[in-house]
């Protein structure tokens, strides 16, 4: 087969891919999309590069991305190295005062700045902040201190984030919350919950959660493509949804009942997973939406 024949076969496929994406680019242009960035996508150098490319492309086609990142694996590694005990209850970290210092150091001082630098290197105009900056996120202790310095969000300073977006920045937000009390160490916020509530406060069109699974799976390991609130409650009761997936699906449901059109859990291990979910007809993960909505 000569070069011309190969070219004739390949080009239509590329054109079809672009044509498939075009209506979604038109639909989402000008819209805010919040992305919870975590899992393997955050720790693999190759996937970090693909993530940065995706975010830059979103920005170039007029979408307004906001990044909220986790960092649980790095936090756990550092706590282990420093011999500081840490435990999880229902997918939420119990944060003592000593571990709170490490949480902030890792999230705000290490991961946040690395993500911001990576995005800027690829041509984005990113700025890294934590929830403490301008009291962007305020919180109180979860369950009256049962979880230590793990917090429950009480308010989001959406105007501050919107001002950054208006100035052309891509906000990269570390989920560390401020306290109403002065000289307080702050609160560790579950990144899924932070992303959900930030998306709601911004009236985002979508919130995407990058994780290390294809999405929400049934008991046979099959992907559940679309879920609503009743579906989620049923799957939680029968144990299909459990452990660390609980805060993720709860965050998705909270988001769509607080002004976000759709929420998605997608596989961050797949290269360009964000583009595949947003700009293809089938998508690749689990979407959450209210019954009767498309």
PASEBA-1860 file (N, C-alpha, C; in nm, 3 decimals):
! residues 294
1> XXXXXXXX> 0.086/-0.119/0.000/0.000/0.000/0.000/0.090/0.124/0.000 ~ 0.069/0.217/-0.097/0.157/0.333/-0.103/0.113/0.440/-0.004 ~ 0.196/0.545/0.007/0.176/0.649/0.107/0.046/0.725/0.085 ~ 0.009/0.745/-0.040/-0.114/0.820/-0.071/-0.236/0.743/-0.022 ~ -0.238/0.612/-0.043/-0.352/0.530/0.000/-0.364/0.531/0.152 ~ -0.251/0.520/0.223/-0.254/0.524/0.369/-0.311/0.658/0.415 ~ -0.263/0.766/0.352/-0.311/0.899/0.389/-0.460/0.913/0.370 ~ -0.511/0.856/0.260/-0.655/0.865/0.232/-0.737/0.789/0.336
9> XXXXXXXX> -0.680/0.682/0.392/-0.752/0.603/0.491/-0.748/0.670/0.629 ~ -0.635/0.730/0.662/-0.618/0.786/0.795/-0.691/0.918/0.811 ~ -0.683/1.004/0.712/-0.737/1.139/0.725/-0.887/1.143/0.756 ~ -0.972/1.060/0.688/-1.113/1.065/0.724/-1.139/1.032/0.871 ~ -1.063/0.940/0.929/-1.081/0.906/1.069/-1.049/1.026/1.157 ~ -0.942/1.098/1.124/-0.905/1.215/1.201/-1.010/1.324/1.187 ~ -1.060/1.343/1.066/-1.163/1.443/1.042/-1.290/1.407/1.118 ~ -1.328/1.280/1.116/-1.449/1.237/1.188/-1.436/1.263/1.338
17> XXXXXXXX> -1.315/1.242/1.392/-1.292/1.269/1.534/-1.315/1.416/1.565 ~ -1.263/1.503/1.478/-1.281/1.647/1.498/-1.427/1.687/1.484 ~ -1.495/1.630/1.385/-1.637/1.661/1.364/-1.722/1.614/1.482 ~ -1.685/1.500/1.540/-1.757/1.448/1.656/-1.741/1.543/1.775 ~ -1.622/1.603/1.786/-1.595/1.692/1.899/-1.658/1.829/1.883 ~ -1.679/1.873/1.758/-1.720/2.011/1.732/-1.846/2.055/1.807 ~ -1.957/1.976/1.805/-2.076/2.023/1.876/-2.055/2.039/2.027 ~ -1.968/1.954/2.085/-1.941/1.963/2.228/-1.855/2.085/2.259
25> XXXXXXXX> -1.760/2.115/2.169/-1.678/2.235/2.188/-1.767/2.359/2.184 ~ -1.861/2.362/2.090/-1.956/2.474/2.081/-2.042/2.484/2.207 ~ -2.090/2.369/2.253/-2.180/2.367/2.369/-2.111/2.415/2.496 ~ -1.985/2.374/2.516/-1.917/2.403/2.642/-1.834/2.530/2.640 ~ -1.815/2.590/2.522/-1.736/2.713/2.514/-1.800/2.822/2.601 ~ -1.718/2.885/2.683/-1.768/2.988/2.774/-1.816/2.933/2.908 ~ -1.823/2.800/2.920/-1.872/2.737/3.043/-1.756/2.704/3.138 ~ -1.787/2.701/3.265/-1.688/2.661/3.367/-1.696/2.511/3.390
33> XXXXXXXX> -1.581/2.447/3.391/-1.571/2.304/3.418/-1.471/2.284/3.532 ~ -1.518/2.226/3.642/-1.431/2.199/3.756/-1.378/2.056/3.745 ~ -1.249/2.040/3.764/-1.185/1.909/3.750/-1.113/1.873/3.879 ~ -1.157/1.763/3.940/-1.084/1.711/4.056/-0.973/1.622/4.003 ~ -0.849/1.662/4.029/-0.732/1.597/3.973/-0.664/1.514/4.081 ~ -0.663/1.381/4.062/-0.602/1.293/4.161/-0.568/1.158/4.101 ~ -0.531/1.065/4.187/-0.501/0.929/4.143/-0.376/0.922/4.058 ~ -0.371/0.820/3.972/-0.254/0.796/3.887/-0.227/0.912/3.792
41> XXXXXXXX> -0.332/0.981/3.749/-0.314/1.094/3.658/-0.226/1.200/3.721 ~ -0.226/1.206/3.854/-0.149/1.307/3.926/-0.008/1.261/3.955 ~ 0.016/1.132/3.957/0.147/1.080/3.999/0.232/1.024/3.885 ~ 0.171/0.992/3.771/0.245/0.940/3.657/0.297/1.056/3.571 ~ 0.428/1.065/3.548/0.482/1.175/3.466/0.418/1.182/3.327 ~ 0.395/1.066/3.265/0.335/1.064/3.132/0.192/1.118/3.136 ~ 0.116/1.075/3.236/-0.023/1.120/3.246/-0.032/1.266/3.289 ~ 0.067/1.313/3.365/0.071/1.455/3.400/0.081/1.540/3.274
49> XXXXXXXX> 0.163/1.496/3.181/0.179/1.570/3.056/0.048/1.572/2.977 ~ -0.019/1.458/2.968/-0.146/1.450/2.895/-0.252/1.538/2.962 ~ -0.253/1.537/3.094/-0.348/1.621/3.169/-0.325/1.768/3.135 ~ -0.199/1.811/3.139/-0.167/1.950/3.109/-0.210/1.988/2.968 ~ -0.186/1.899/2.873/-0.228/1.924/2.735/-0.379/1.939/2.725 ~ -0.452/1.853/2.796/-0.598/1.859/2.796/-0.647/1.994/2.849 ~ -0.589/2.038/2.961/-0.633/2.163/3.023/-0.604/2.282/2.933 ~ -0.488/2.283/2.870/-0.455/2.391/2.778/-0.552/2.393/2.660
57> XXXXXXXX> -0.586/2.275/2.607/-0.680/2.269/2.495/-0.818/2.321/2.537 ~ -0.864/2.281/2.655/-0.993/2.331/2.705/-0.993/2.483/2.708 ~ -0.885/2.539/2.758/-0.874/2.685/2.769/-0.874/2.750/2.631 ~ -0.804/2.690/2.537/-0.794/2.748/2.402/-0.927/2.748/2.327 ~ -1.015/2.652/2.357/-1.144/2.648/2.288/-1.253/2.721/2.367 ~ -1.212/2.798/2.468/-1.306/2.885/2.536/-1.370/2.830/2.662 ~ -1.331/2.709/2.703/-1.381/2.652/2.828/-1.298/2.708/2.944 ~ -1.362/2.726/3.058/-1.295/2.784/3.175/-1.270/2.676/3.280
65> XXXXXXXX> -1.152/2.613/3.277/-1.125/2.506/3.373/-1.083/2.558/3.510 ~ -1.127/2.489/3.614/-1.085/2.514/3.751/-1.037/2.380/3.806 ~ -0.915/2.376/3.857/-0.857/2.250/3.905/-0.861/2.246/4.057 ~ -0.915/2.138/4.112/-0.906/2.110/4.256/-0.832/1.978/4.269 ~ -0.723/1.977/4.342/-0.640/1.856/4.344/-0.638/1.791/4.482 ~ -0.617/1.660/4.480/-0.594/1.586/4.603/-0.445/1.566/4.622 ~ -0.414/1.461/4.695/-0.274/1.429/4.722/-0.260/1.328/4.832 ~ -0.364/1.244/4.845/-0.368/1.148/4.955/-0.250/1.055/4.962
73> XXXXXXXX> -0.204/1.007/4.847/-0.093/0.911/4.847/0.036/0.975/4.898 ~ 0.064/1.096/4.852/0.185/1.165/4.897/0.176/1.201/5.045 ~ 0.056/1.238/5.089/0.038/1.270/5.232/0.065/1.146/5.316 ~ 0.007/1.033/5.274/0.026/0.908/5.348/0.173/0.868/5.354 ~ 0.242/0.882/5.240/0.385/0.848/5.235/0.465/0.934/5.332 ~ 0.437/1.063/5.334/0.511/1.153/5.421/0.481/1.126/5.569 ~ 0.354/1.099/5.599/0.317/1.068/5.738/0.387/0.940/5.785 ~ 0.396/0.842/5.695/0.465/0.717/5.729/0.613/0.742/5.756
81> XXXXXXXX> 0.675/0.823/5.670/0.818/0.854/5.688/0.843/0.924/5.821 ~ 0.749/1.006/5.863/0.765/1.083/5.988/0.706/1.010/6.108 ~ 0.658/0.888/6.085/0.601/0.804/6.191/0.484/0.873/6.261 ~ 0.398/0.937/6.181/0.276/0.999/6.233/0.159/0.911/6.191 ~ 0.085/0.859/6.287/-0.023/0.767/6.256/-0.138/0.838/6.187 ~ -0.203/0.765/6.094/-0.316/0.822/6.021/-0.416/0.711/5.993 ~ -0.544/0.743/6.001/-0.646/0.642/5.973/-0.760/0.704/5.893 ~ -0.839/0.617/5.830/-0.953/0.661/5.750/-1.081/0.601/5.808
89> XXXXXXXX> -1.188/0.679/5.806/-1.321/0.634/5.845/-1.417/0.672/5.733 ~ -1.481/0.571/5.671/-1.574/0.594/5.560/-1.511/0.678/5.449 ~ -1.383/0.652/5.421/-1.316/0.721/5.312/-1.262/0.857/5.347 ~ -1.278/0.902/5.472/-1.231/1.034/5.514/-1.113/1.019/5.610 ~ -1.007/1.099/5.587/-0.890/1.093/5.673/-0.917/1.160/5.807 ~ -0.876/1.096/5.916/-0.878/1.159/6.048/-0.746/1.236/6.061 ~ -0.755/1.368/6.080/-0.638/1.454/6.074/-0.606/1.512/6.212 ~ -0.496/1.465/6.272/-0.452/1.522/6.400/-0.375/1.652/6.374
97> XXXXXXXX> -0.337/1.722/6.480/-0.270/1.851/6.463/-0.136/1.836/6.393 ~ -0.060/1.732/6.430/0.069/1.709/6.366/0.053/1.676/6.217 ~ -0.044/1.590/6.187/-0.063/1.552/6.047/-0.119/1.668/5.965 ~ -0.193/1.760/6.028/-0.246/1.877/5.956/-0.133/1.959/5.897 ~ -0.024/1.973/5.972/0.092/2.048/5.920/0.149/1.981/5.795 ~ 0.153/1.848/5.799/0.207/1.773/5.685/0.111/1.782/5.566 ~ -0.019/1.772/5.593/-0.120/1.783/5.487/-0.104/1.915/5.413 ~ -0.092/2.023/5.488/-0.079/2.154/5.423/0.053/2.166/5.348
105> XXXXXXXX> 0.159/2.116/5.407/0.290/2.122/5.342/0.288/2.049/5.208 ~ 0.231/1.929/5.207/0.229/1.848/5.085/0.134/1.907/4.981 ~ 0.012/1.942/5.024/-0.087/1.991/4.928/-0.053/2.130/4.875 ~ -0.032/2.225/4.966/-0.012/2.364/4.924/0.131/2.393/4.879 ~ 0.228/2.333/4.948/0.367/2.366/4.920/0.431/2.283/4.812 ~ 0.382/2.162/4.790/0.445/2.071/4.694/0.355/2.049/4.573 ~ 0.246/1.978/4.592/0.162/1.936/4.478/0.104/2.055/4.404 ~ 0.048/2.152/4.478/-0.016/2.265/4.414/0.079/2.340/4.321
113> XXXXXXXX> 0.199/2.365/4.369/0.294/2.442/4.288/0.348/2.362/4.171 ~ 0.360/2.230/4.189/0.403/2.147/4.077/0.300/2.146/3.964 ~ 0.172/2.136/4.001/0.066/2.137/3.900/0.064/2.272/3.828 ~ 0.072/2.379/3.905/0.070/2.514/3.847/0.186/2.533/3.750 ~ 0.305/2.491/3.792/0.423/2.504/3.707/0.409/2.422/3.579 ~ 0.356/2.301/3.592/0.338/2.215/3.475/0.243/2.278/3.374 ~ 0.132/2.331/3.422/0.034/2.394/3.332/0.095/2.516/3.264 ~ 0.167/2.597/3.341/0.229/2.716/3.282/0.334/2.679/3.178
121> XXXXXXXX> 0.407/2.571/3.205/0.508/2.523/3.111/0.445/2.487/2.976 ~ 0.321/2.437/2.980/0.253/2.396/2.857/0.173/2.510/2.792 ~ 0.188/2.630/2.845/0.125/2.745/2.781/-0.001/2.797/2.846 ~ -0.038/2.739/2.959/-0.156/2.788/3.032/-0.116/2.910/3.115 ~ -0.217/2.976/3.168/-0.194/3.087/3.261/-0.256/3.046/3.393 ~ -0.184/2.960/3.465/-0.237/2.899/3.587/-0.184/2.971/3.710 ~ -0.265/2.971/3.815/-0.224/3.029/3.942/-0.266/2.935/4.054 ~ -0.173/2.901/4.142/-0.201/2.808/4.251/-0.239/2.879/4.379
129> XXXXXXXX> -0.346/2.834/4.441/-0.392/2.891/4.567/-0.436/2.777/4.659 ~ -0.451/2.810/4.787/-0.516/2.716/4.878/-0.646/2.781/4.924 ~ -0.728/2.702/4.990/-0.855/2.755/5.040/-0.836/2.863/5.144 ~ -0.716/2.877/5.198/-0.689/2.982/5.295/-0.673/3.119/5.230 ~ -0.633/3.121/5.104/-0.610/3.248/5.035/-0.741/3.323/5.019 ~ -0.744/3.444/5.073/-0.865/3.527/5.071/-0.985/3.453/5.127 ~ -0.957/3.360/5.221/-1.064/3.276/5.280/-1.152/3.216/5.170 ~ -1.085/3.164/5.068/-1.157/3.105/4.954/-1.248/2.992/5.000
137> XXXXXXXX> -1.199/2.910/5.094/-1.280/2.803/5.154/-1.276/2.820/5.305 ~ -1.391/2.826/5.368/-1.398/2.829/5.514/-1.467/2.703/5.563 ~ -1.428/2.655/5.681/-1.480/2.529/5.731/-1.484/2.527/5.883 ~ -1.553/2.426/5.934/-1.553/2.394/6.077/-1.517/2.247/6.090 ~ -1.488/2.204/6.212/-1.449/2.065/6.235/-1.563/1.970/6.201 ~ -1.529/1.863/6.131/-1.628/1.762/6.093/-1.674/1.684/6.217 ~ -1.806/1.674/6.234/-1.868/1.599/6.344/-1.808/1.638/6.481 ~ -1.804/1.769/6.502/-1.758/1.823/6.632/-1.619/1.774/6.672
145> XXXXXXXX> -1.534/1.755/6.574/-1.396/1.719/6.604/-1.366/1.571/6.605 ~ -1.465/1.488/6.572/-1.443/1.343/6.568/-1.331/1.306/6.471 ~ -1.316/1.387/6.364/-1.214/1.361/6.262/-1.095/1.454/6.276 ~ -1.079/1.512/6.395/-0.967/1.602/6.419/-0.980/1.728/6.337 ~ -0.873/1.757/6.259/-0.871/1.878/6.177/-0.920/1.853/6.035 ~ -0.996/1.750/6.017/-1.070/1.732/5.891/-1.197/1.815/5.903 ~ -1.225/1.893/5.799/-1.332/1.991/5.811/-1.452/1.969/5.722 ~ -1.556/2.044/5.754/-1.678/2.052/5.674/-1.688/2.196/5.622
153> XXXXXXXX> -1.702/2.212/5.493/-1.705/2.346/5.433/-1.830/2.422/5.476 ~ -1.809/2.547/5.516/-1.922/2.634/5.552/-1.946/2.741/5.447 ~ -1.841/2.780/5.373/-1.860/2.881/5.269/-1.749/2.874/5.165 ~ -1.784/2.915/5.043/-1.689/2.925/4.932/-1.690/3.070/4.884 ~ -1.572/3.130/4.875/-1.562/3.267/4.822/-1.557/3.258/4.669 ~ -1.674/3.242/4.608/-1.680/3.222/4.464/-1.633/3.347/4.388 ~ -1.655/3.465/4.446/-1.615/3.589/4.377/-1.465/3.593/4.353 ~ -1.389/3.545/4.450/-1.244/3.545/4.436/-1.202/3.454/4.321
161> XXXXXXXX> -1.262/3.335/4.311/-1.229/3.242/4.203/-1.274/3.299/4.069 ~ -1.393/3.358/4.065/-1.445/3.417/3.942/-1.359/3.533/3.895 ~ -1.305/3.611/3.989/-1.215/3.720/3.952/-1.090/3.666/3.883 ~ -1.036/3.556/3.935/-0.919/3.495/3.871/-0.952/3.447/3.730 ~ -1.068/3.383/3.715/-1.110/3.335/3.584/-1.128/3.452/3.487 ~ -1.190/3.559/3.537/-1.212/3.678/3.454/-1.081/3.738/3.404 ~ -0.976/3.725/3.485/-0.844/3.776/3.447/-0.768/3.679/3.358 ~ -0.833/3.569/3.323/-0.771/3.473/3.232/-0.688/3.365/3.297
169> XXXXXXXX> -0.694/3.356/3.430/-0.618/3.254/3.501/-0.696/3.122/3.510 ~ -0.622/3.013/3.518/-0.679/2.883/3.553/-0.648/2.860/3.700 ~ -0.747/2.868/3.790/-0.720/2.847/3.932/-0.687/2.700/3.960 ~ -0.582/2.679/4.037/-0.544/2.545/4.083/-0.554/2.550/4.236 ~ -0.651/2.478/4.292/-0.689/2.498/4.431/-0.653/2.377/4.518 ~ -0.575/2.402/4.623/-0.545/2.299/4.723/-0.656/2.299/4.827 ~ -0.713/2.182/4.861/-0.830/2.178/4.951/-0.793/2.189/5.099 ~ -0.735/2.302/5.133/-0.707/2.338/5.273/-0.799/2.454/5.306
177> XXXXXXXX> -0.880/2.441/5.409/-0.978/2.545/5.442/-0.930/2.632/5.556 ~ -0.978/2.756/5.554/-0.951/2.850/5.662/-1.053/2.830/5.773 ~ -1.019/2.879/5.891/-1.110/2.877/6.005/-1.149/3.020/6.039 ~ -1.265/3.036/6.101/-1.308/3.169/6.147/-1.223/3.216/6.265 ~ -1.154/3.122/6.330/-1.071/3.156/6.446/-0.930/3.197/6.399 ~ -0.875/3.304/6.456/-0.738/3.343/6.418/-0.636/3.242/6.470 ~ -0.522/3.235/6.400/-0.411/3.146/6.438/-0.450/2.999/6.445 ~ -0.549/2.964/6.368/-0.593/2.824/6.360/-0.516/2.755/6.248
185> XXXXXXXX> -0.477/2.630/6.264/-0.401/2.561/6.158/-0.480/2.533/6.031 ~ -0.612/2.553/6.037/-0.694/2.525/5.920/-0.747/2.383/5.920 ~ -0.816/2.350/5.811/-0.880/2.219/5.803/-0.844/2.147/5.673 ~ -0.826/2.018/5.686/-0.808/1.930/5.571/-0.947/1.897/5.514 ~ -0.967/1.924/5.386/-1.095/1.900/5.322/-1.080/1.789/5.218 ~ -1.170/1.693/5.220/-1.171/1.591/5.115/-1.180/1.661/4.980 ~ -1.088/1.628/4.890/-1.079/1.700/4.762/-1.202/1.680/4.675 ~ -1.265/1.562/4.684/-1.388/1.538/4.607/-1.498/1.633/4.653
193> XXXXXXXX> -1.512/1.647/4.784/-1.614/1.734/4.839/-1.584/1.879/4.805 ~ -1.457/1.918/4.814/-1.419/2.055/4.779/-1.452/2.084/4.634 ~ -1.420/1.991/4.544/-1.449/2.011/4.401/-1.598/2.025/4.377 ~ -1.677/1.942/4.444/-1.822/1.947/4.428/-1.878/2.081/4.473 ~ -1.834/2.127/4.590/-1.891/2.250/4.643/-1.840/2.373/4.569 ~ -1.718/2.369/4.523/-1.666/2.479/4.440/-1.744/2.484/4.308 ~ -1.769/2.367/4.249/-1.847/2.363/4.124/-1.986/2.422/4.145 ~ -2.050/2.387/4.256/-2.182/2.440/4.286/-2.179/2.591/4.305
201> XXXXXXXX> -2.079/2.640/4.378/-2.068/2.783/4.404/-2.043/2.863/4.277 ~ -1.976/2.801/4.179/-1.945/2.868/4.053/-2.053/2.847/3.947 ~ -2.158/2.770/3.982/-2.260/2.731/3.882/-2.194/2.668/3.759 ~ -2.098/2.580/3.784/-2.024/2.516/3.675/-2.117/2.428/3.592 ~ -2.083/2.416/3.465/-2.159/2.327/3.378/-2.134/2.182/3.414 ~ -2.008/2.151/3.449/-1.970/2.014/3.480/-1.865/2.011/3.591 ~ -1.862/1.898/3.661/-1.750/1.868/3.749/-1.705/1.725/3.716 ~ -1.576/1.709/3.693/-1.518/1.580/3.658/-1.424/1.534/3.769
209> XXXXXXXX> -1.436/1.407/3.806/-1.350/1.348/3.908/-1.260/1.244/3.842 ~ -1.129/1.272/3.836/-1.034/1.176/3.782/-0.993/1.080/3.892 ~ -1.006/0.951/3.866/-0.976/0.851/3.968/-0.906/0.731/3.904 ~ -0.883/0.626/3.982/-0.810/0.508/3.932/-0.903/0.391/3.904 ~ -1.021/0.422/3.856/-1.114/0.319/3.813/-1.190/0.370/3.693 ~ -1.251/0.280/3.617/-1.322/0.320/3.496/-1.438/0.414/3.525 ~ -1.486/0.409/3.647/-1.604/0.484/3.689/-1.667/0.407/3.802 ~ -1.798/0.413/3.814/-1.867/0.331/3.914/-1.899/0.196/3.849
217> XXXXXXXX> -1.858/0.090/3.915/-1.875/-0.045/3.860/-1.979/-0.122/3.939 ~ -2.052/-0.210/3.869/-2.146/-0.297/3.940/-2.070/-0.414/4.003 ~ -2.141/-0.506/4.066/-2.073/-0.615/4.137/-2.002/-0.713/4.044 ~ -2.031/-0.705/3.915/-1.963/-0.789/3.817/-1.849/-0.714/3.749 ~ -1.822/-0.593/3.796/-1.713/-0.516/3.738/-1.750/-0.443/3.611 ~ -1.879/-0.435/3.579/-1.923/-0.367/3.459/-1.949/-0.220/3.488 ~ -1.907/-0.134/3.395/-1.923/0.010/3.412/-2.071/0.049/3.410 ~ -2.110/0.129/3.509/-2.244/0.188/3.512/-2.234/0.325/3.446
225> XXXXXXXX> -2.295/0.340/3.330/-2.274/0.459/3.249/-2.342/0.584/3.304 ~ -2.460/0.567/3.362/-2.536/0.684/3.408/-2.612/0.651/3.536 ~ -2.604/0.742/3.634/-2.669/0.719/3.763/-2.741/0.845/3.808 ~ -2.849/0.825/3.883/-2.916/0.936/3.950/-2.914/0.909/4.101 ~ -2.979/0.996/4.176/-2.974/0.988/4.322/-3.028/0.855/4.375 ~ -3.141/0.809/4.321/-3.201/0.683/4.368/-3.111/0.564/4.339 ~ -3.048/0.564/4.220/-2.955/0.457/4.186/-2.842/0.450/4.287 ~ -2.785/0.565/4.317/-2.671/0.571/4.410/-2.709/0.517/4.547
233> XXXXXXXX> -2.824/0.558/4.598/-2.866/0.511/4.730/-2.884/0.360/4.732 ~ -2.940/0.306/4.623/-2.957/0.161/4.615/-2.825/0.087/4.613 ~ -2.729/0.138/4.535/-2.599/0.073/4.526/-2.518/0.086/4.655 ~ -2.540/0.193/4.729/-2.473/0.207/4.858/-2.530/0.107/4.959 ~ -2.660/0.087/4.955/-2.724/-0.005/5.049/-2.683/-0.148/5.026 ~ -2.666/-0.187/4.899/-2.630/-0.327/4.874/-2.479/-0.351/4.870 ~ -2.402/-0.245/4.899/-2.257/-0.261/4.909/-2.182/-0.249/4.778 ~ -2.252/-0.224/4.667/-2.184/-0.206/4.539/-2.093/-0.084/4.545
241> XXXXXXXX> -2.143/0.024/4.601/-2.064/0.145/4.623/-2.022/0.146/4.770 ~ -1.891/0.147/4.793/-1.841/0.139/4.931/-1.705/0.207/4.942 ~ -1.657/0.222/5.064/-1.523/0.274/5.090/-1.501/0.412/5.031 ~ -1.385/0.429/4.965/-1.347/0.558/4.911/-1.434/0.607/4.797 ~ -1.514/0.517/4.738/-1.604/0.560/4.631/-1.724/0.636/4.687 ~ -1.755/0.616/4.816/-1.873/0.682/4.874/-1.862/0.835/4.868 ~ -1.752/0.895/4.917/-1.746/1.043/4.907/-1.747/1.093/4.764 ~ -1.695/1.013/4.670/-1.696/1.056/4.530/-1.838/1.062/4.474
249> XXXXXXXX> -1.916/0.954/4.494/-2.052/0.955/4.439/-2.140/1.054/4.515 ~ -2.119/1.067/4.646/-2.194/1.167/4.722/-2.164/1.307/4.671 ~ -2.037/1.331/4.638/-1.999/1.462/4.585/-2.064/1.488/4.450 ~ -2.074/1.384/4.368/-2.140/1.398/4.239/-2.287/1.433/4.256 ~ -2.355/1.362/4.344/-2.497/1.388/4.368/-2.517/1.528/4.426 ~ -2.434/1.565/4.524/-2.445/1.700/4.581/-2.428/1.806/4.474 ~ -2.334/1.784/4.383/-2.307/1.883/4.279/-2.429/1.905/4.189 ~ -2.491/1.796/4.143/-2.602/1.813/4.048/-2.729/1.865/4.115
257> XXXXXXXX> -2.734/1.857/4.248/-2.848/1.916/4.319/-2.815/2.055/4.375 ~ -2.699/2.106/4.335/-2.659/2.241/4.378/-2.610/2.324/4.260 ~ -2.676/2.305/4.146/-2.653/2.396/4.033/-2.563/2.347/3.923 ~ -2.497/2.232/3.941/-2.409/2.179/3.836/-2.491/2.090/3.743 ~ -2.474/2.107/3.613/-2.557/2.032/3.517/-2.528/1.882/3.523 ~ -2.400/1.844/3.515/-2.362/1.703/3.518/-2.234/1.684/3.597 ~ -2.222/1.567/3.658/-2.099/1.527/3.726/-2.050/1.396/3.663 ~ -1.920/1.377/3.661/-1.862/1.260/3.594/-1.749/1.202/3.679
265> XXXXXXXX> -1.745/1.070/3.688/-1.628/0.999/3.743/-1.562/0.927/3.627 ~ -1.435/0.960/3.601/-1.367/0.903/3.484/-1.232/0.845/3.524 ~ -1.178/0.764/3.436/-1.053/0.694/3.462/-0.934/0.782/3.424 ~ -0.867/0.836/3.527/-0.751/0.921/3.502/-0.631/0.846/3.450 ~ -0.636/0.712/3.448/-0.525/0.633/3.394/-0.527/0.628/3.242 ~ -0.638/0.672/3.183/-0.652/0.674/3.037/-0.599/0.807/2.985 ~ -0.509/0.802/2.889/-0.454/0.925/2.832/-0.564/1.010/2.771 ~ -0.561/1.139/2.801/-0.658/1.237/2.751/-0.801/1.202/2.790
273> XXXXXXXX> -0.816/1.147/2.910/-0.949/1.105/2.956/-1.047/1.223/2.962 ~ -0.999/1.341/2.994/-1.087/1.458/3.003/-1.148/1.488/2.866 ~ -1.064/1.489/2.764/-1.113/1.516/2.628/-1.209/1.407/2.581 ~ -1.177/1.283/2.612/-1.263/1.173/2.570/-1.400/1.181/2.635 ~ -1.406/1.225/2.760/-1.534/1.236/2.829/-1.615/1.355/2.779 ~ -1.548/1.467/2.756/-1.619/1.588/2.718/-1.655/1.595/2.570 ~ -1.567/1.544/2.483/-1.579/1.573/2.341/-1.612/1.453/2.253 ~ -1.653/1.341/2.313/-1.696/1.227/2.232/-1.839/1.188/2.269
281> XXXXXXXX> -1.906/1.125/2.175/-2.048/1.090/2.194/-2.069/0.993/2.308 ~ -1.980/0.896/2.322/-1.999/0.789/2.421/-1.941/0.823/2.557 ~ -1.835/0.905/2.561/-1.766/0.928/2.688/-1.696/0.802/2.733 ~ -1.634/0.807/2.852/-1.561/0.688/2.897/-1.592/0.650/3.042 ~ -1.668/0.732/3.113/-1.689/0.704/3.255/-1.835/0.697/3.294 ~ -1.863/0.728/3.420/-1.999/0.730/3.475/-2.043/0.875/3.489 ~ -2.160/0.906/3.433/-2.213/1.041/3.449/-2.329/1.039/3.550 ~ -2.346/1.150/3.619/-2.451/1.166/3.717/-2.538/1.284/3.676
289> XXXXXX> -2.669/1.262/3.671/-2.761/1.369/3.637/-2.896/1.339/3.698 ~ -2.976/1.445/3.713/-3.108/1.427/3.769/-3.196/1.350/3.673 ~ -3.290/1.273/3.727/-3.381/1.198/3.643/-3.456/1.291/3.549 ~ -3.469/1.249/3.424/-3.543/1.327/3.326/-3.461/1.433/3.257 ~ -3.332/1.447/3.295/-3.246/1.546/3.229/-3.147/1.476/3.139 ~ -3.106/1.544/3.033/-3.009/1.489/2.937/-2.872/1.549/2.962
END
